[in-house]
Amino acid sequence: MTTTEFQVTGMTCGHCQLSIREEVQKVAGVESVEVSHQTGKLVVTGDGTVDDATIIAAVQEAGYQGVRSA
């Protein structure tokens, strides 16, 4: 299992969180998703086959911008 943290911009409410969670959970290999509009953090745990670009694309599909946290 690998855990990766991303910073997401544009979230303002619980619905935003839900939209992102739903899109990221669709990605093959994702095991769990934690997202908070209050902190702007997205934490993804997966089986090690998921790359950052795929997660960022899922965030964009939900209508937001994301980058991997340093």
C-alpha positions as CSV (number, residue, x, y, z in Angstrom):
1,M,0.0,0.0,0.0
2,T,1.1,3.5,-0.8
3,T,-0.3,6.7,0.6
4,T,0.0,10.0,-1.3
5,E,-1.2,13.5,-0.3
6,F,-2.4,16.1,-2.7
7,Q,-3.4,19.8,-2.3
8,V,-6.7,20.6,-4.0
9,T,-7.9,24.1,-4.7
10,G,-11.5,25.3,-5.2
11,M,-13.3,23.2,-2.6
12,T,-15.7,25.1,-0.5
13,C,-18.1,22.6,1.1
14,G,-19.0,19.0,1.8
15,H,-20.5,18.6,-1.7
16,C,-17.1,19.5,-3.1
17,Q,-15.5,16.8,-1.0
18,L,-18.0,14.2,-2.1
19,S,-17.5,15.0,-5.8
20,I,-13.8,14.6,-5.5
21,R,-14.1,11.4,-3.4
22,E,-16.4,9.8,-5.9
23,E,-14.2,10.5,-8.9
24,V,-11.0,9.4,-7.2
25,Q,-12.6,6.2,-5.9
26,K,-13.3,5.2,-9.5
27,V,-9.6,5.0,-10.2
28,A,-8.4,1.4,-10.5
29,G,-6.0,0.5,-7.6
30,V,-7.4,3.2,-5.2
31,E,-8.2,1.6,-1.8
32,S,-9.2,4.6,0.3
33,V,-9.8,8.4,-0.2
34,E,-9.8,11.1,2.5
35,V,-10.6,14.6,1.5
36,S,-11.2,17.8,3.4
37,H,-12.5,21.1,2.1
38,Q,-11.3,22.8,5.3
39,T,-7.7,21.9,4.7
40,G,-7.7,21.4,1.0
41,K,-6.0,18.0,1.5
42,L,-6.7,14.8,-0.4
43,V,-5.1,11.6,0.9
44,V,-5.2,8.6,-1.4
45,T,-4.1,5.1,-0.4
46,G,-3.7,2.6,-3.1
47,D,-2.1,-0.7,-4.1
48,G,1.0,1.0,-5.6
49,T,-0.1,1.0,-9.2
50,V,-1.8,4.4,-9.2
51,D,0.3,7.3,-10.5
52,D,-0.1,11.0,-9.5
53,A,-1.3,12.0,-13.0
54,T,-4.2,9.7,-12.8
55,I,-5.3,11.0,-9.4
56,I,-4.9,14.7,-10.6
57,A,-7.0,13.8,-13.7
58,A,-9.7,12.5,-11.5
59,V,-9.7,15.7,-9.4
60,Q,-9.9,17.7,-12.6
61,E,-12.8,15.6,-13.8
62,A,-14.6,16.6,-10.6
63,G,-14.0,20.2,-11.5
64,Y,-11.1,21.1,-9.2
65,Q,-7.3,21.5,-9.5
66,G,-4.8,19.4,-7.6
67,V,-1.1,19.0,-7.1
68,R,0.9,16.5,-5.2
69,S,2.0,17.8,-1.8
70,A,5.8,18.1,-1.3
